[in-house]
């Protein structure tokens, strides 16, 4: 269909009318332009009606209706995620034709949950006596102990070692904490990877000395994970290179080409030139006293190095290899490197939160006429030079690289202006200033910091030279490293050090999808935290719950301002003036009064974990108080009247002993940071307002994804088979 344009519609008029219209100044042409604009809207709507007939091009609202024509049953909607029903509707007929096969179950799990998946048919891994007419040469009764690589995935997804039959059921209940038997003829295992592969593209390394480097620019040990590759066919079952699993030393040693190179899991560059795969060697570079194992190796001669760079010989000598430890994220060169070393690699993480090279386009808005200055450029080689140019009228400073910026950064916004310092979409710059990162502003000034990582120094919101304060400060997709920076073991370098300090008054503070250490703020501050993590940053990490996470500038005994906390995880004690709303959150604290509000008459806490002994506003369906009240009500119903205080105390002690959140890790350098363990109580894993999990990863809707998958298994699992769901990460 031809697009209706003002010119095309105008030229449909007789020439005499167009001539007279030109003499009159073109009022008829202006009318045709209005009609053409409205006609284009109708035309686009007609075209969309045609597109809505096909699942590949229809709008989201039409997908369930198309599914209804083939008997598709809609699942629970999952808001705020990239999981939809379009792919499943498109593939439903194909799934039904191959119903019950391993490939279909695997594809179905991916479409329904949005997580990479692998299916195991356990009859193939159960030890049996083989029939002479159907011999399977690869089906051994006992593993080959000569090859340790085959033993690495035991009990996990790609375990190919035969096991004796286990007659226990392969549990399918959504709240089961222990898994029953796997290896049996009717059992199917669905393995899911919840951690995403977080990109680090062409980022600087951390130099230990002339030969030794760390992949991570922040200096923490990092387990490298795979960049999932597309599968060969729709009827194939995934292999290790198709899922975001951890890369082991033995796996890298057996087949470096599977993991290293362009489009693979990681790559090393020297002066922007990729190190050839023939020079990559897997190695254990763990600590050995003050140095690393197997490092440094004997230096290579200049003549041999010249031959290698010329491509001869094809197989470099051992002392010319670049040794890589994918478990610790370490690199050892044969000779001191004079060029710049950069890396591309992936690490695991629960969600796209904090600074990262992921898509943030939805939040990178720009008003008409708003100035935007990219850095670094020849005109603005430093961030501060660009900030100085936008300060008089306001504007946006956008960092376009994922480099380390070791410069002082300060913003003092003019009254009634908006200043935004942000990373470009898909970039993760690291700010490493020599002193505190300081933001201030005049009356009605608005300041935003978006998409960066602050390393080594705190972030401070302070009054300007006139004593005025900005109206609002927004921190979005930001990482203020708990403990300011990482040690070589990944622990906080400065345990308990304040990451965010608000010393001015009357600020409206928004922290959205951020990770930060302890926060100190003035009583007049109104703060809102969404989908974020606040960590008291103690050593060891499990003691963070006893630290002080949020309080006033003076620390102990000094309350912070008004706190609104929605879908957040806070590790440490909180002392605040008031809590207008706490929802779907985990306030994990111990010692003294874990969470305290000075004003209990206002505000509400709902569907959250609030430690026993806290002094807060009224609570609605908060744990463990809800479980305690229910148990007391049951005891009183059984006794036929009120029970004694001693019995109440006994019930409280019993419940608080087990009803508490359990995390896979509480260290900010760990891939599964504050991810709830599967053994955590169901009251927390499914206790949010939408029956999702409480805490910062509520946005992932993990329980809803699992529930949808269990619904689909009832439809697609072949009769006589039982399936179990297992989480690899």
CORDA-V936259 format. One record per residue. N is the residue number from 1. RES is the residue in three letters. PSI is psi as a letter, one per 40 degrees, with the letter a starting at -180 (none if undefined). OMEGA is omega in whole degrees, -180 to 180 (NA if undefined). NEAR is the number of other C-alpha atoms within 10 Angstrom. Layout:
N:RES:PSI:OMEGA:NEAR  N:RES:PSI:OMEGA:NEAR
//
This chain:
1:UNK:h:180:7  2:UNK:h:178:7  3:UNK:h:177:11  4:UNK:h:178:19  5:UNK:i:179:15  6:UNK:d:-178:19  7:UNK:d:-179:12  8:UNK:d:-180:14  9:UNK:d:-178:15  10:UNK:d:-178:20  11:UNK:e:172:12  12:UNK:e:178:9  13:UNK:i:176:13  14:UNK:i:-176:9  15:UNK:d:-178:11  16:UNK:d:179:9  17:UNK:d:180:12  18:UNK:d:178:17  19:UNK:d:179:11  20:UNK:d:178:12  21:UNK:d:178:15  22:UNK:d:178:13  23:UNK:d:-178:10  24:UNK:e:179:10  25:UNK:e:174:10  26:UNK:f:178:14  27:UNK:d:179:12  28:UNK:d:178:17  29:UNK:d:177:19  30:UNK:d:178:14  31:UNK:d:178:12  32:UNK:d:179:20  33:UNK:d:177:19  34:UNK:d:180:13  35:UNK:d:-180:16  36:UNK:d:179:21  37:UNK:d:178:14  38:UNK:d:177:13  39:UNK:d:178:17  40:UNK:d:177:17  41:UNK:d:179:12  42:UNK:d:-180:13  43:UNK:d:179:17  44:UNK:d:179:15  45:UNK:d:178:12  46:UNK:d:178:13  47:UNK:d:180:12  48:UNK:d:176:14  49:UNK:d:176:13  50:UNK:d:179:12  51:UNK:d:-178:14  52:UNK:e:177:19  53:UNK:e:-175:15  54:UNK:h:-175:14  55:UNK:d:-178:20  56:UNK:d:-173:13  57:UNK:e:-175:14  58:UNK:i:173:17  59:UNK:i:-174:15  60:UNK:d:-176:13  61:UNK:d:-176:9  62:UNK:e:-176:16  63:UNK:d:178:24  64:UNK:d:180:18  65:UNK:d:175:17  66:UNK:d:177:19  67:UNK:d:180:19  68:UNK:d:180:13  69:UNK:e:179:8  70:UNK:e:177:11  71:UNK:f:179:13  72:UNK:h:177:16  73:UNK:h:-179:12  74:UNK:i:179:15  75:UNK:i:177:17  76:UNK:h:179:12  77:UNK:i:179:14  78:UNK:h:-176:18  79:UNK:i:173:11  80:UNK:e:178:9  81:UNK:i:179:11  82:UNK:e:179:9  83:UNK:h:178:19  84:UNK:a:-179:19  85:UNK:e:-177:19  86:UNK:d:-178:22  87:UNK:d:-178:16  88:UNK:d:178:21  89:UNK:d:-179:25  90:UNK:d:-175:16  91:UNK:e:-173:15  92:UNK:d:-178:18  93:UNK:d:178:14  94:UNK:d:178:13  95:UNK:d:-177:19  96:UNK:d:178:13  97:UNK:d:-180:10  98:UNK:f:-175:14  99:UNK:h:176:17  100:UNK:e:180:17  101:UNK:i:-178:17  102:UNK:d:-179:21  103:UNK:d:180:21  104:UNK:d:180:25  105:UNK:d:179:27  106:UNK:d:178:23  107:UNK:d:179:22  108:UNK:d:179:22  109:UNK:d:178:28  110:UNK:d:-177:20  111:UNK:d:-175:21  112:UNK:d:-175:23  113:UNK:d:-174:24  114:UNK:e:179:17  115:UNK:i:171:20  116:UNK:i:-173:22  117:UNK:i:174:28  118:UNK:h:-178:27  119:UNK:h:177:24  120:UNK:h:171:26  121:UNK:h:-168:20  122:UNK:e:176:20  123:UNK:d:179:18  124:UNK:e:-179:17  125:UNK:e:177:22  126:UNK:h:-177:22  127:UNK:h:-179:19  128:UNK:i:170:15  129:UNK:h:-174:9  130:UNK:i:176:13  131:UNK:h:-176:8  132:UNK:d:178:7  133:UNK:e:-180:6  134:UNK:g:-176:7  135:UNK:h:175:10  136:UNK:h:-175:11  137:UNK:d:-178:7  138:UNK:e:-177:8  139:UNK:g:-177:17  140:UNK:i:177:18  141:UNK:d:-179:16  142:UNK:i:-178:10  143:UNK:i:175:15  144:UNK:h:-176:12  145:UNK:e:178:9  146:UNK:d:-176:8  147:UNK:g:-179:10  148:UNK:d:-178:11  149:UNK:d:179:16  150:UNK:e:-179:17  151:UNK:e:-177:16  152:UNK:d:-176:14  153:UNK:e:-178:13  154:UNK:h:-177:13  155:UNK:e:179:12  156:UNK:a:-169:13  157:UNK:d:-172:20  158:UNK:f:176:18  159:UNK:h:180:15  160:UNK:e:179:21  161:UNK:h:180:21  162:UNK:h:178:20  163:UNK:i:175:22  164:UNK:i:-176:12  165:UNK:h:176:17  166:UNK:h:-171:15  167:UNK:e:177:13  168:UNK:i:178:12  169:UNK:i:175:17  170:UNK:g:-163:22  171:UNK:i:179:18  172:UNK:e:-179:15  173:UNK:h:-176:12  174:UNK:d:-177:13  175:UNK:e:-179:16  176:UNK:h:-178:12  177:UNK:d:-180:14  178:UNK:i:-178:9  179:UNK:h:179:15  180:UNK:a:-176:15  181:UNK:i:177:14  182:UNK:d:-168:28  183:UNK:h:176:26  184:UNK:i:-173:23  185:UNK:d:-177:18  186:UNK:e:-172:17  187:UNK:h:176:21  188:UNK:h:178:23  189:UNK:h:175:22  190:UNK:h:-179:21  191:UNK:h:-176:23  192:UNK:i:176:24  193:UNK:h:-178:21  194:UNK:d:-179:22  195:UNK:h:178:22  196:UNK:i:175:22  197:UNK:h:-176:26  198:UNK:h:-174:23  199:UNK:i:168:22  200:UNK:g:-171:23  201:UNK:h:176:18  202:UNK:f:-178:19  203:UNK:i:176:25  204:UNK:i:176:22  205:UNK:i:172:24  206:UNK:h:-177:18  207:UNK:h:177:17  208:UNK:d:171:14  209:UNK:a:-175:10  210:UNK:d:-176:14  211:UNK:d:-170:18  212:UNK:h:-178:23  213:UNK:i:172:21  214:UNK:i:177:26  215:UNK:d:-172:32  216:UNK:h:177:24  217:UNK:e:179:19  218:UNK:e:174:24  219:UNK:e:180:21  220:UNK:i:175:24  221:UNK:h:-177:22  222:UNK:h:172:24  223:UNK:h:180:23  224:UNK:h:178:27  225:UNK:i:-175:27  226:UNK:i:168:25  227:UNK:h:-173:24  228:UNK:h:178:19  229:UNK:i:178:17  230:UNK:i:179:10  231:UNK:i:-175:14  232:UNK:d:-178:10  233:UNK:i:179:9  234:UNK:e:-179:10  235:UNK:e:-179:14  236:UNK:i:176:13  237:UNK:i:-173:19  238:UNK:i:174:23  239:UNK:i:-176:14  240:UNK:d:-179:17  241:UNK:e:-178:19  242:UNK:e:-177:18  243:UNK:i:-179:23  244:UNK:f:-180:28  245:UNK:i:178:23  246:UNK:i:176:20  247:UNK:h:180:19  248:UNK:i:179:18  249:UNK:d:-178:19  250:UNK:d:178:18  251:UNK:d:178:18  252:UNK:d:-179:20  253:UNK:d:-177:16  254:UNK:d:-175:12  255:UNK:g:-179:11  256:UNK:d:-178:17  257:UNK:e:180:15  258:UNK:d:-173:15  259:UNK:d:-172:22  260:UNK:h:173:21  261:UNK:i:180:17  262:UNK:h:-179:12  263:UNK:e:179:12  264:UNK:a:-171:18  265:UNK:d:-178:25  266:UNK:i:178:23  267:UNK:i:-178:21  268:UNK:h:-179:27  269:UNK:h:171:18  270:UNK:h:-175:14  271:UNK:f:177:12  272:UNK:e:175:13  273:UNK:h:-177:11  274:UNK:h:175:15  275:UNK:h:-178:17  276:UNK:i:-176:16  277:UNK:d:179:16  278:UNK:e:180:16  279:UNK:e:-178:18  280:UNK:h:179:23  281:UNK:h:175:20  282:UNK:h:-175:21  283:UNK:i:174:22  284:UNK:h:-178:18  285:UNK:f:178:23  286:UNK:i:-175:16  287:UNK:i:175:12  288:UNK:g:-173:10  289:UNK:b:179:7  290:UNK:e:-178:6  291:UNK:a:179:12  292:UNK:i:172:15  293:UNK:i:173:14  294:UNK:f:-179:15  295:UNK:i:-5:20  296:UNK:i:177:19  297:UNK:i:-176:18  298:UNK:h:-180:12  299:UNK:i:-179:13  300:UNK:i:-179:15  301:UNK:i:-180:12  302:UNK:d:180:10  303:UNK:d:179:8  304:UNK:d:-180:16  305:UNK:d:179:18  306:UNK:d:178:11  307:UNK:d:-179:13  308:UNK:d:-180:18  309:UNK:d:177:11  310:UNK:e:179:10  311:UNK:e:-180:13  312:UNK:h:7:12  313:UNK:i:-180:11  314:UNK:d:179:11  315:UNK:h:-177:12  316:UNK:i:174:18  317:UNK:i:-173:13  318:UNK:d:-177:14  319:UNK:e:177:18  320:UNK:e:-174:23  321:UNK:i:174:23  322:UNK:h:-175:23  323:UNK:h:-175:25  324:UNK:h:174:25  325:UNK:h:-177:24  326:UNK:e:180:27  327:UNK:d:-179:19  328:UNK:e:-180:22  329:UNK:f:-177:21  330:UNK:i:-180:27  331:UNK:h:175:25  332:UNK:h:179:26  333:UNK:i:179:22  334:UNK:d:179:22  335:UNK:i:174:21  336:UNK:h:-178:13  337:UNK:h:177:13  338:UNK:e:180:10  339:UNK:i:178:10  340:UNK:h:-179:13  341:UNK:h:176:22  342:UNK:i:-178:24  343:UNK:i:166:22  344:UNK:h:-178:23  345:UNK:i:179:27  346:UNK:i:173:24  347:UNK:i:178:24  348:UNK:i:176:25  349:UNK:i:-175:19  350:UNK:d:-172:20  351:UNK:i:177:17  352:UNK:g:-178:19  353:UNK:i:-176:22  354:UNK:a:178:25  355:UNK:h:-178:25  356:UNK:i:-180:24  357:UNK:g:179:21  358:UNK:i:-174:16  359:UNK:h:177:13  360:UNK:f:-172:17  361:UNK:d:-177:10  362:UNK:d:-178:7  363:UNK:e:-176:11  364:UNK:g:-179:14  365:UNK:i:178:7  366:UNK:h:179:12  367:UNK:i:177:7  368:UNK:h:179:6  369:UNK:e:-179:7  370:UNK:h:-178:14  371:UNK:i:177:15  372:UNK:h:-179:16  373:UNK:h:176:20  374:UNK:i:175:19  375:UNK:i:-3:22  376:UNK:i:175:19  377:UNK:i:178:13  378:UNK:d:179:7  379:UNK:d:-179:11  380:UNK:g:-178:15  381:UNK:e:-180:12  382:UNK:i:178:18  383:UNK:d:-176:23  384:UNK:d:179:16  385:UNK:d:177:15  386:UNK:d:178:24  387:UNK:d:-179:26  388:UNK:d:-179:15  389:UNK:d:-178:15  390:UNK:e:-175:22  391:UNK:d:-175:20  392:UNK:d:-176:15  393:UNK:e:-177:15  394:UNK:i:180:24  395:UNK:a:-174:24  396:UNK:h:170:22  397:UNK:h:-174:27  398:UNK:h:180:23  399:UNK:h:-169:25  400:UNK:e:179:18  401:UNK:i:177:20  402:UNK:f:-179:21  403:UNK:i:173:18  404:UNK:h:-178:20  405:UNK:h:-178:18  406:UNK:g:-179:14  407:UNK:i:178:15  408:UNK:h:-180:16  409:UNK:h:178:20  410:UNK:i:178:18  411:UNK:h:173:20  412:UNK:g:-173:23  413:UNK:i:176:29  414:UNK:i:178:22  415:UNK:i:175:20  416:UNK:f:177:15  417:UNK:i:177:20  418:UNK:h:180:25  419:UNK:h:-178:27  420:UNK:h:172:24  421:UNK:h:-173:22  422:UNK:i:172:25  423:UNK:i:175:30  424:UNK:i:-179:24  425:UNK:h:-180:20  426:UNK:e:179:19  427:UNK:i:-180:25  428:UNK:g:178:30  429:UNK:i:178:23  430:UNK:h:176:24  431:UNK:h:180:21  432:UNK:g:-174:21  433:UNK:i:178:19  434:UNK:d:178:13  435:UNK:a:-177:15  436:UNK:i:174:20  437:UNK:h:-170:20  438:UNK:h:175:19  439:UNK:h:175:23  440:UNK:i:-179:25  441:UNK:i:179:31  442:UNK:a:-177:21  443:UNK:h:179:17  444:UNK:e:176:18  445:UNK:i:179:22  446:UNK:h:-176:25  447:UNK:h:178:26  448:UNK:h:172:18  449:UNK:h:-168:19  450:UNK:h:166:25  451:UNK:e:-177:31  452:UNK:i:174:28  453:UNK:h:178:24  454:UNK:h:-173:26  455:UNK:h:170:26  456:UNK:e:-176:23  457:UNK:i:176:22  458:UNK:i:177:25  459:UNK:h:-174:21  460:UNK:h:172:21  461:UNK:h:-169:24  462:UNK:i:174:21  463:UNK:i:178:20  464:UNK:a:-177:20  465:UNK:d:178:11  466:UNK:e:-178:8  467:UNK:e:-180:13  468:UNK:i:-178:19  469:UNK:i:174:27  470:UNK:i:180:31  471:UNK:d:-177:21  472:UNK:i:174:21  473:UNK:h:-179:24  474:UNK:h:176:19  475:UNK:h:-173:23  476:UNK:h:180:24  477:UNK:f:-171:27  478:UNK:i:172:27  479:UNK:h:168:27  480:UNK:g:-167:27  481:UNK:h:175:28  482:UNK:h:-173:33  483:UNK:e:177:29  484:UNK:d:178:26  485:UNK:i:-178:25  486:UNK:i:170:22  487:UNK:i:-180:15  488:UNK:e:176:14  489:UNK:e:179:13  490:UNK:e:179:17  491:UNK:i:176:23  492:UNK:h:-180:26  493:UNK:d:179:20  494:UNK:g:-175:17  495:UNK:h:177:22  496:UNK:e:-179:21  497:UNK:i:-178:20  498:UNK:h:178:28  499:UNK:d:-178:29  500:UNK:h:-177:23  501:UNK:h:178:21  502:UNK:h:-176:25  503:UNK:e:178:20  504:UNK:i:-174:22  505:UNK:i:170:21  506:UNK:f:-178:18  507:UNK:h:170:25  508:UNK:h:-174:17  509:UNK:h:176:23  510:UNK:h:176:18  511:UNK:h:-172:22  512:UNK:h:178:22  513:UNK:f:-177:26  514:UNK:i:174:27  515:UNK:h:-176:26  516:UNK:i:174:27  517:UNK:a:-178:30  518:UNK:i:-178:31  519:UNK:h:173:25  520:UNK:h:-177:25  521:UNK:i:179:30  522:UNK:i:-178:24  523:UNK:d:-179:23  524:UNK:e:-180:18  525:UNK:h:172:22  526:UNK:h:-175:23  527:UNK:i:174:21  528:UNK:h:-180:19  529:UNK:h:-180:22  530:UNK:h:172:21  531:UNK:f:-174:23  532:UNK:i:177:28  533:UNK:h:173:29  534:UNK:h:-170:24  535:UNK:h:177:33  536:UNK:e:170:30  537:UNK:g:176:36  538:UNK:i:174:27  539:UNK:h:-2:16  540:UNK:i:-172:12  541:UNK:d:-178:18  542:UNK:e:178:14  543:UNK:e:179:16  544:UNK:d:-180:25  545:UNK:d:179:23  546:UNK:e:179:19  547:UNK:i:-179:22  548:UNK:h:-176:26  549:UNK:d:-176:28  550:UNK:h:179:31  551:UNK:a:177:25  552:UNK:i:-177:25  553:UNK:d:-178:20  554:UNK:e:178:12  555:UNK:b:-177:17  556:UNK:h:178:13  557:UNK:e:-179:11  558:UNK:h:-175:18  559:UNK:i:171:24  560:UNK:a:-178:29  561:UNK:a:-180:27  562:UNK:h:-175:24  563:UNK:h:168:24  564:UNK:h:-174:20  565:UNK:h:-177:25  566:UNK:h:177:25  567:UNK:f:180:26  568:UNK:i:171:28  569:UNK:h:179:29  570:UNK:h:177:28  571:UNK:h:-180:31  572:UNK:i:-177:26  573:UNK:i:-178:29  574:UNK:h:172:27  575:UNK:h:-174:25  576:UNK:i:177:24  577:UNK:d:-180:23  578:UNK:i:175:25  579:UNK:g:178:25  580:UNK:d:179:19  581:UNK:h:169:17  582:UNK:h:-174:26  583:UNK:h:174:23  584:UNK:f:-174:29  585:UNK:i:174:31  586:UNK:h:175:30  587:UNK:g:-173:27  588:UNK:h:-175:25  589:UNK:i:177:26  590:UNK:i:174:21  591:UNK:h:179:13  592:UNK:b:172:11  593:UNK:h:-171:15  594:UNK:d:-180:23  595:UNK:h:-176:23  596:UNK:h:174:21  597:UNK:h:178:23  598:UNK:d:-180:16  599:UNK:h:-178:16  600:UNK:e:-176:16  601:UNK:e:-178:13  602:UNK:i:178:13  603:UNK:i:-177:19  604:UNK:i:172:18  605:UNK:h:-174:24  606:UNK:i:172:21  607:UNK:f:-178:27  608:UNK:i:171:30  609:UNK:h:179:30  610:UNK:h:-173:25  611:UNK:i:177:24  612:UNK:i:-178:18  613:UNK:e:179:14  614:UNK:i:177:17  615:UNK:h:-171:17  616:UNK:i:170:21  617:UNK:i:-177:21  618:UNK:i:-177:13  619:UNK:i:177:17  620:UNK:h:179:14  621:UNK:f:175:17  622:UNK:i:177:24  623:UNK:i:2:25  624:UNK:e:-176:22  625:UNK:d:-180:21  626:UNK:d:180:16  627:UNK:d:178:18  628:UNK:d:-180:20  629:UNK:d:179:16  630:UNK:d:179:11  631:UNK:d:177:16  632:UNK:d:179:19  633:UNK:d:178:15  634:UNK:d:179:12  635:UNK:d:179:17  636:UNK:d:177:14  637:UNK:d:179:12  638:UNK:d:-179:11  639:UNK:e:-179:10  640:UNK:e:180:9  641:UNK:a:-179:10  642:UNK:i:177:13  643:UNK:i:-177:15  644:UNK:i:179:9  645:UNK:d:178:9  646:UNK:d:178:9  647:UNK:d:177:12  648:UNK:d:180:16  649:UNK:d:179:12  650:UNK:d:178:10  651:UNK:d:180:17  652:UNK:d:-179:19  653:UNK:d:-180:13  654:UNK:d:-176:11  655:UNK:d:-178:16  656:UNK:e:180:16  657:UNK:d:-177:9  658:UNK:d:-177:12  659:UNK:g:178:20  660:UNK:i:-179:20  661:UNK:i:173:22  662:UNK:h:-176:19  663:UNK:i:174:16  664:UNK:d:179:17  665:UNK:i:176:17  666:UNK:e:177:23  667:UNK:h:-175:22  668:UNK:e:179:24  669:UNK:e:-178:22  670:UNK:i:-180:19  671:UNK:d:-177:22  672:UNK:f:-177:21  673:UNK:h:-180:17  674:UNK:f:172:24  675:UNK:h:-178:21  676:UNK:h:175:21  677:UNK:i:178:15  678:UNK:d:179:17  679:UNK:e:177:15  680:UNK:i:-179:19  681:UNK:i:178:18  682:UNK:d:178:18  683:UNK:d:178:24  684:UNK:d:-179:27  685:UNK:d:-179:23  686:UNK:f:-173:21  687:UNK:e:179:22  688:UNK:i:-175:24  689:UNK:d:179:14  690:UNK:f:-178:14  691:UNK:f:172:18  692:UNK:a:-180:23  693:UNK:i:175:29  694:UNK:i:172:31  695:UNK:a:-173:31  696:UNK:d:-179:29  697:UNK:f:172:25  698:UNK:d:-178:23  699:UNK:e:-180:19  700:UNK:e:179:21  701:UNK:f:-178:22  702:UNK:d:179:18  703:UNK:d:179:19  704:UNK:d:178:20  705:UNK:d:180:21  706:UNK:d:179:17  707:UNK:d:178:17  708:UNK:d:180:18  709:UNK:d:179:21  710:UNK:d:177:19  711:UNK:d:-179:14  712:UNK:d:180:17  713:UNK:d:178:18  714:UNK:d:-177:12  715:UNK:d:-170:13  716:UNK:e:-179:17  717:UNK:h:-177:18  718:UNK:i:-178:13  719:UNK:h:179:10  720:UNK:e:-180:8  721:UNK:i:174:12  722:UNK:i:-177:20  723:UNK:i:174:22  724:UNK:i:-180:21  725:UNK:h:-178:21  726:UNK:h:-180:18  727:UNK:h:176:14  728:UNK:d:177:16  729:UNK:none:NA:19
//
